[in-house]
Structure formats: C-alpha cells, structure tokens
C-alpha cells in the first residue's frame, strides 16, 4: 500500500527568490541540513529534465534521484528516487510554489507517495514528513535569511556576500552646501545606521538624476530639502539588511526604490520598505535607476491624466529627454499622434526613433502655429515652465488638457481662469508620488513599466553615467539641455 506525505508552509520571501533555489536540482546540499554532498551525474545541467543527482546524507545513506518535470511558469517540479540505501520504494515527490500577495510571500507545497517494507510505514512516514520536509522548510528559511542565493555569481539577481546586520555601515553622500549652482554639491563621508522597523538598508549602485533634484539644489522647494541636505529621489542596488516587520525583502535582493523624501545621492541608505520594488533579472541597476521615476511618470501621464488612445493629438515638450522619450514611445503604441518639441536636429532624430511623428525644432519656444496646423494639441505635456506659457495656450485645441510637469525655464506664473475658458482648456499640476501613494500602486505601476520594457513598447534608455562625487558635473550637463536620455550617478 502506498504511503502519502503532504506538508505545506509559508516562506517569508518572494516566489522568484524561493524558486531560484528550489529549481536548482543540485542545490540541496547548500541549504538542507540532512544532505552532506551532492553532484549531478554525467555532467548534465542541474535544471535539465532527466538529470540524476547522486548525494549522501549526514547519516551515511546514499540516494540517487531523477528530475522528472520542471515548470518555471507554474513553479513546480517532480522527481523520483532511482536508487537508495534507505528503503523508500517507488518514491515520487512534487514541489509546488504559489505566490502569497499578502506581504509578497510564498506558499510551498511538498508531497510524495512511496511504498515501504512491512512494519516500517510509520517510521518512514515520519522521517519524510519531519526529517525531510519540515526540516527543509526551516533550513531554507534560514538560508534565505542569511542572504543565500544559489543563482550563478555575476548573474542578474545573484547575491554578492551581503553584509551582516551592523549598527553602522560606512557610506558617502552628496550634500547641498548652500542653495545655488551645481558647484554647491559636495561629497562627504558618513555612516549609515542600522535599519529601523519597517526599513530596508540598501547598498546603492546606481542613482537616478532628475530635474526635481536641480529644483531642490536651487532652493525652489525649501520645505522638501534644507541647505545641508542630500538630494535624489530614486536609486537601485541590493538589500544589505532589513528592520523589524519587513516582509518580502531579504539580504541580497536586487531592488529599486522611489520615494517622496530626498536623500538618494549616497552609497548606503535606509528607506521605508513600502518604497521598494524588487527588480526583474533582466533589468540592470543603471536601467532601473534611469527608468523608475521617469517610467512611473510616463505611466500616469499617458494612462491616468492624458487618457491617451487612438487619434489623441499629444504634444510633448523636451521630447528627447528622459520622460519625453518614454511618453512618446508609450503614446505611439497606444495609437496617439505624437508631436514633440526639441532644441536640435540630433534630438529630433532621436525623438522620431522613439515614436514622435511630428518634431518641431525650436530654441525660442515658438511652436503654437505649427501645432495648430496639425489640428492643435488634445493633451500637452509641459516641463518647460513659464517661457512656454503663452505658446502652450495657443497650441491647445478646444477642450485640450495642459499638464504642467516642470519648470525648467522658471516657475510658471499664475494663469487667469478666464484664459482657460476661451477654449474650455483644463489644467493640472501633478506630483508623481500621489499616483503611487500605496505600495500596491507603486508595485502595479512598476510592473507595468517592466512589462513595457520587456515587450518593446519602451526601449532601454540611453544612460550617461557619472561618479557619485561628480554629481555637480551631472547637474551641469542636465541643465545645459545637451543630454539625451537619462543621467545616473554610479556609487
């Protein structure tokens, strides 16, 4: 009579992280305490269906098992015992993982059927249930808690000797000495304390540079950043350690974050776990740092505020900039007629490559007549500010919507409502953080950005890299309007 053993548990880690360990058929000697040594026979790969692992247990027993199925989509594998000194006969086991959305955890179901010699049924059932399955659950938890990650060194997502929990970790940061020019950004050493409850300590490798950082440095938003503070809203790197009550993130996880409190221009930083999203293996650190804030901005502009669809006439200023290129590409995929303004022919070519059908080259912010000849703009995305104010009003079609996203040329002066009434124009001044006020909203939008990158809707952005200590040079480049794509600080 066949015996059946079934055990299930919840692992406090994302399913991708658990599966990266489980799918490696030769990994168990690195995380399961009962296994001594293991090897794959005949030089086959450890994820090759049909491969055989030959291993010894700490008690001296020898076992050969064969991988029967491996399903990355369903996170499921099946294996059987081919030969063993322990008397488990016709043993077949199945491991199945399922995501638990509450806390980004993993449900692990492990079951097997086997025959035993007469009189050994209970003994062998308990050995499998407790000594193999339940002990395995605890062992893998410990392995992940200690930063274990069995993907190949150097591969996307592989852990690289994550640091143990320490009270202080040496770091380096950029501070705004006084409000003003790019020369006011200076580097200094500092120590990053241990993460508090609900926090994650991150070793940052790539830091996004955005125009809001320039505004903060200039002192345009004093409540957000005082003199002596550190600018920067986003970065990507790896988790060093986590504070109490943090679920779904472990040492070694590759992550990116975006938050409403500046401070990312540094090497090591503590941030609330709610700001953090895990990175797909296919997304590099500098891509994430260049894309997260700009990608989320493009997402809410085209889907929420602009409601872009087939036939929408969309005018995008700075169409060859970081946000502009993403908006052009996404809007074109949605069927919009995309019109862009740029300051040079080189930028015009780049904008066209990213889906901008009509490009207006202008250095004096005159574009309204050209836009009206195309029917006027149903939606206008403006990061220029006051210098383009009157032209924006003239370029909009009736019932057009003006989205004021930035103020590169200076703060926008108040707009008389009567001017809007003339063409039933609507006006909005959005802040990205209100569109990702919960972790669920952040994760949803980030996943939409990663999908758009994977399916070719968005291209991997051009990235211009600067050393962390050269943040001033990066700001000067951004303000010169000579850049295309995105700027990233490398820490």
Secondary structure, DSSP 8 states (H G I E B T S, - for coil): --EEEEEEEEESS-HHHHHHHHT-TT-HHHH-TTEEEEEEGGG--TTSTT-EEEEEETTS-EEEEEEEEEETTTTEEEEEEEEESS--EEEEEEEEEEEETTTTEEEEEEEEEEE--TT-HHHHHHIIIIIIIIHHHHHHHHHHHTT---S-TTSTT---------SEEEEEEEEESSSSSGGGEEEEEEEEE---TTEEEEEEEEEEE-HHHHHHHHTTTTTT--TT----SEEEEEEEEE-TT--S--TT-EEEEE-SS---SBSEEEEEGGGEEE--TTS-HHHHHHHHHHHHHHHHIIIIIS---TT-EEEEESTTBHHHHHHHHHHHHTT-EEEEEESSHHHHHHHHHTT-SEEEE-SS---HHHHHHTT-EEEEEE-S-GGGHHHHHHHEEEEEEEEE---TTS------HHHHHTTT-EEE---GGGGS-SHHHHHHHHHHHHHHHHTTSS----EEEEEGGGHHHHHHHHHTT---BEEEEE-
